[in-house]
């Protein structure tokens, strides 16, 4: 089974996508996940292009990777410097990464019109930069920017740029379709020509401006490339980069290559959703292989056929990529999930029992109203307990009032929440301030519960807070979904609330979150 | 210039997509728009499969099309009927459409396992059905379901199914990749083989389960197909159908075919957004050619180069498809973006001028604090005007108070906002209720501004509201970013606010949004 090198650039080129802004902490989390998944290279950033990337390369030094090589990205030396004196090259060396991706020009038009230097000088810059980094013992991946456009304009010069890199000792020659305008047939033909000419490993780095990045990457491999660059979920500038979440399944499941360690491809759906979660982007439901709709059947004919024989309307088994079949007209899929969850609570229910049917109907109704239990298992468990008579109520809300008051254009707003709850007939009435209305309400709730459940409450910490507008077209009257994650340092759990009123939605998620945590720690 | 027939199935196969549910009026609106754009066929539905489709074919009879042929869709006769007696075939005839798409089996496995009839009988069903409809003077397009999978399993039988249709008099033989699992190279090779064998027009109908539908459709044309089926925005079951909004630009702008009447391709971005609007789906911003990000540049290097010469980082001129270039303001962008934006306001600044430098620093600082101007160009413009002394203040906030009060666990919360503003020394003090705190504040602001800017205010509508937690790990004390989109039906603009207090963040975005809209309509 032939191995294809997977080079992930989610953290560098992916971060150029509109709406994506990773913190250093986000980048480290994603890098760890990518390493665990088994990619070969993780391009971490361009050290020196901004302070965040420098901080990232510092912080990541303490992380040990199992599979991946951390890679820094930068350009060939600039005309006025030697490779050894160019501060940008020095940044790459100082980043400490053993592998370095260097991009250089391979399109004559860019050399003369953007760099404004003689063609020959650009070749020297490529050779020098690669050669210098190799002399320091680094692995060097040469990214030939605009290679396909360059080759179409001047094949001889484009080839010379690769030759300069190869002569300098480059470990891989990566052909970039930087503007994403080339067709798969062109990419295939040109890649094959390059592969025949060089002994060095050839790679492909394709952008998706024509919606062809997956096809061009796969075609490049079919015609001889052994290294593919892309991003998780196809993040990237403009229309994005080649999407590894489709390329890896195609290469492994349809063409018999090995991309990641055996068995790991089953984790690709989870990886895709993890990265969307960190990036705080709504997952693309129609995304091939890993999207929520990728194996969802709606047409009557299809649902009927697929339940008889999956291969009638599915090109692969969804389980191969860790995804699930969903039948949109039937509650069959839901029933087994509910029965499974109930059995975890010690209740055995048939997946077609009336109890399960009733819960499925309730969930369908709540989801119709904007709820989503996929990321809120604790709320789902409380709901299940309530339906099955296994729920123990810890407190009742009597009422709350939240006031946000701003007394001038430059004044900080004052926020206070008053809250009354009752526990076994005893009332607690508290008031608290906060940075915002939900924070104030959280503080008031903690104050109120302290006298009843102080010991257990001390263990629960609020870890994460997310807000999403469900039907944004309604403007400021839109429905809002709040998800809160809490932790007791042993476990994390998530809860959800939905309302047109953000305070109400947050209250629901907050109350569930605290209740779930207390139930966990109180004597049974 | 060779003509490629464009066959749109947005209204039939597209409507199988999850979350899509067109009313009869919706379908008529889209059909008119498609006809105006200039597609050759509009597949309207499967008459008889549901009451809505029958109603649609009735209603559409009164519509005169300029370019397109309205087409009805159905299957070949069933084993127990003749073509003339099968009620499903009768429905097709009764629909009144002059063109009919008939799908039939071409994969032997489906004939024996799903239909459970002898292979020969399926061929007779195809021949009879096509022949019967041709005898009634209809145009017949034969959709060979699962053709590529069928050909890979049993090429001889797959070819026989096409032969039966051709012998029956079919006007086009359409090869379907129903499960979307075939690779472009396979699709190309098989299409070429079919084209060599038949004189009839050959077409391609490809699904996107592998993310390859655009590539496979284009490859099919390059190898001999002259008819392409697809949907606007790639709607369709599972991962969707082949996306005509990418295929048409590729065929026309890159390969020199003619798909729609000359000049019409410049309307494709508007068509894409119109259909999303009717379907009530959020447009895919990263969609090739027509997406909002398709020509959006963020990386400093790219912005710099693109302002010098567009072709450096753009594969086509965005105007060719009616789209626009956008330069994103972010910490990754630099002075050129700011200078460009200023020049649009009529202020010429060098990209390295002190003013531009000061604005870049301010943006970097605000972004560090959670702002993001990428999706909030109106807020950026106001910021720019303020920095450059071009800002005209329309109102001052004196103060506001928002109260959310809940008086029992099952009571709806009561939300009210009081607001005081001043305009040229005259105060307005208002109170309003709302579905949530931001809605109440929005209502109070409109009431307050009405006496000063009533006419202009009436034009501004709040269209979209988004909330994102910036540093979610801070729990309920996290910072929140609110983005509001408003519209005056001619243009849409977005504004942003950031605070640990969601009410404060929303206020900032709301105030900017209304101010930008008023400034647009007030006399200069």
Interface residues (C-beta under 8 A of the other chain):
Chain A: X16 X17 X18 X19 X21 X23 X25 X49 X50 X110 X113 X114 X178 X179 X180 X181 X183 X184 X185 X188 X208 X209 X210 X211 X212 X214 X215 X216 X218 X219 X222 X234 X237 X238 X239 X240 X243 X246 X249 X250 X254 X255 X280 X284 X285 X286 X287 X288 X289 X291 X293 X294 X295 X296 X297 X298 X299 X300 X302 X305 X308 X309 X312 X313 X314 X315 X316 X328 X396 X397 X398 X399 X400 X401 X402 X403 X404 X405 X406 X407 X408 X409 X411 X413 X415 X434 X435 X436 X437 X438 X439 X441 X442 X461 X462 X463 X464 X465 X466 X467 X468 X469 X472 X473 X474 X475 X476 X477 X478 X480 X484 X499 X500 X501 X502 X503 X504 X506 X507 X510
Chain B: X16 X17 X18 X19 X49 X110 X113 X114 X178 X179 X180 X181 X183 X184 X185 X188 X208 X209 X210 X211 X212 X214 X215 X216 X218 X219 X222 X234 X237 X238 X239 X240 X243 X246 X249 X250 X254 X255 X280 X282 X284 X285 X286 X287 X288 X289 X291 X293 X294 X295 X296 X297 X298 X299 X300 X302 X305 X308 X309 X311 X312 X313 X314 X315 X316 X328 X330 X331 X332 X367 X372 X374 X375 X396 X397 X398 X399 X400 X401 X402 X403 X404 X405 X406 X407 X408 X409 X411 X413 X415 X434 X435 X436 X437 X438 X439 X441 X442 X461 X462 X463 X464 X465 X466 X467 X468 X469 X471 X472 X473 X474 X475 X476 X477 X478 X480 X484 X499 X500 X501 X502 X503 X504 X506 X507 X510
